[in-house]
Amino acid sequence: MFCGAGWLLWHELQHYHWHDIRQSLTTIPSQKVALSVVLTVLNYCILVGYDLLGVQAIGHPLPLSRVAFASFTGFVASYNFGATVGGIPVRYRVYSTLGLSAVEIIQLTIMLGVTFWIGEFALAGLAFVVAPFEIPDKLHMPFKTVGALCWVLFAVTVSYVLLTAVLRKPLNVRGKDIQRSFADAHQLPFPIISDGDGAIRQAFGVSKSLGIIPGRITYVIDPQGIVRLVFNSQLHGEQHVAEALAMVRQLNDQQKAGL
């Protein structure tokens, strides 16, 4: 695929001399080049947040460095070869090596796609309001300008936001509880609590990072109801597991010793 893209690029550029390309680039002000680089870096940093929220939502948190690598390679492939040919296969390969199941990767991909396009709709609607233009007649659209289309895009965006605010419960696909399916697939001997309305986080005083990202705190509570461990880290997902297992083993040893 990359070889084919390289051949196509060479075929399109063979009529241009490197000197002409370099001279054309020198006509671009250095401030604009620097600004484009900064905005590109900022764009990919924001897109990493998409994946970071996604892996938290599916209940499989990963370290920031690994999520950033999967996000960057996935979006680069999507931008150059399309989501179907580039982005999805790359993400599947990277996330599968990080321990995500096929179902989890599908859930993550759907969440990323929906979130990305909702953002595109909102941005396009805003752009159509700020700089409206006429639609070419050859497109045979029922309206002549994008003025009406912007309100359609805004309606889709607002509907999605309201829907996520109202539906605060485990997602069911064709009557199947995803959380229950996850617990059964991994043979978990304990229930998984869904805290869609944030009541449990509020009761335990778990704040949000940057005011928008739900905090990640691991508690270990013994059979007497005493909190034995409170570990707070938004980025170090694997350390949550290690700290909790260490405390559980310590409590088991104490119980065996009769302490």
N, C-alpha and C positions, 0 to 999 in steps of 0.2 A: 504494500500500500504506500509506504513512504518512498520506495523507489519509483512507483508510478507517479506520485506527486512531484518528485524531483525531475523526472523526465518531462512532465507537462510544464513545469516552471521553466526548464531549459528551453523547451520548444517555443514558449511564448516570448522569452527574452533574447533569443538568438539574433533577432533583428536589431537589437540595441547594443551599443558599445558600452563597456564599463565606464569609459571616460564620460559619456553622455549621462549615465545614471549618476555618477559622482557629482558632475557639474549641476545636475538638477537638484540633488540633495543639498548642495551648498547654498542654493537660493532660499532654502527654508530658514527662517530666523532661529538662532540657537535657543532662544527662550521658548519657542513653540516645541522644539524637539525635546527640551528638558521637561516641559509641562506634560507632553505626551507620555514620556517615560514614567513620570511620577503618577499620572492618572492610570497608566497600565498596571503599575505595581499596586496601587490602591484598589483597583478593580479586582485583581486576583486575591488580595487580602480579604476583601468583602466576600468573594466567592468561597473562600475557605470557611467563612462563617456558615454558609449554607450547609456544607458537609458536617461541620462541627455540631450544629443543631440537629442535623439528621441522625447522626450516630447516637446522640443522646436520646432522641425521640424513640428510636427503635430499641432502646435499652441495651446497647452494646457500645459503651464509650471507649474511645481509643485516645492515646497520647496525641497532643496537638501536632507534633512533628509528623506523625504518620498520616493523620487526617489531612494535613497541609500538602503532603506529597501526593496522596490520592486525589485530592481536589485539583491541584495544579495540573497534574498529568491528564486527568479526566477532562477538564475544561479546555486545555490546549488541544487535545485530540478532537473535542467537539467543535471548537472554533475552526479547525483546519479541515476536518473530514466529515463533520456532521455528527450528531448525537448517536445515530444508529450504527454507523460504520466505525466511528472513532471513540466517542465518549463512553458509551455503555460497555463495549468490550474491554477498554482499558480499566474502567472502574471495577468491572467484575474481576479482572485478573488481580488488581492490586488489593481490593478488599477481601477477596477469597484467601489470599495469602496472609491477611491480617486476622483471619479467624471468623469472618462473617459467613453465614450460611447463604445459600442461593435465595431463600425467601427474604432474608434481611436485606440483601443487596437489591432485590426487586423493590422492597418497601422504600429503601433509601433513594433509589433512582426515581421512583414515582414522586416522592416528596420533593426532590431537587427539581424535577421537571415542572411540577405544579407551581412551586414557589418562584422559580425563575420566570415562568410565563406570566404569572400574576404581576410580578414586578415589571415585566415588559409592557403589559396592558396599562398599568398605572402610568409608566413613563411615557408611553405613546399617547395616552389620553391627555396628559399634561402638555406634551409637545404640540398636539393638534389644537389645543386651546390657545397656546402662546403664539404659534405660527401656523394658522390654518391655510390650506391650499385646496385647489379644485381637483377632483378626481377625473382622470382621463375618460372620455366617452367609450373608448374601446374595452374598458373593464366591465361595462354594462351593470354598474352598481345602481341600486334604487335611489341613491342620493348623489348630488353633484359635488358636495364639499365634505370635508372630514369633520365638520361641525357636529353632525349627528352621530358619527362614529365614535367621537371622543366620549360622549355620554354613555354609549354602550360599553365601552372599555372601562369607564369609571364604575358602571353598575356591576360588571363582573368582579372588579376588584373589591368593591364594598361588600358585595354578597359573600365573597370568600372570607373576608375578615369577620363579618358577622357570623358566618357559619362556624368558623373556628372558635368564636367566643361563646356560642350557644352549645355546640356539641362537645361537652367536656366529659367524655366517657370512653372506655375502650372501643377501638374501631372494630366493627364486625363486617366481615366480607362474606356475603351469602349466608348470613346467619352463624358464621364461625367466629368465635372470639379469638383475636390474634394473641392476646396475652395468655389465654388458656392454652392455645396451641403451642406457644413458645414454652410454657412450663411443662407441658406433656412431652414435647420433643426432647427437652433436656432432662426429663425425669426429675423435676424439682419437687422435693417433698414438702414444700411450703407455699402458701398463696402469694401471688404478686399483687401488690396494692396499686391501684390506679388513682393518682392524685391530680386529676384533670382540673379541678376547681381550686387547687392550691391550698386546701384546708389543712392538710397534714404539714406541709411546709410552713404554713403560718403558725401552726401550733408549736412547731419545734424552733421557730424563729429563724428559718432559712431565708436569707435575703437573695436578691437577684444581682448577678454580676452586670455591671454597666446599666443596671435598671431594667434590663430586658431578658437576660439569659437566666433561667432558673438555676439557683445554686445547687451544687453537688456536695452533699455531706453524707458520710456513712456513719451510722450508729450501730453499736453492738450492745444489746440489752440482755441481761442474764435472766434466768427463770424467775427471779424475785422482782423483776421489773426495774432493776437498777441499771442505769446507763454506764457501761464500762468503757466505751470508746466513742469519741467524737473526732472524726477525721474529715477535714474540710480542704478540698482541692478541686478547682474547676478543670484543670488541665491534665492532671496525673491520674488517669482512669485506672491503670494497672496497680497503682499504689493503694487505691481504695481496697482492691481485692486482697492485696498482700497484708495490709494492716488489719483488715477484718479477720482474715484467716489466722493471723498470729494471735489475736486476742481470743478467738474461739478456741484455739489449741491451748492457750494459757488457762482459760476457764475450765476446759475439760481436764487438764492436768490437776488443777486445784480440786475439782470435784472428785477425781480418783484418789487424791491424797486425803480427802476428807476435810479440806479447809473450807 
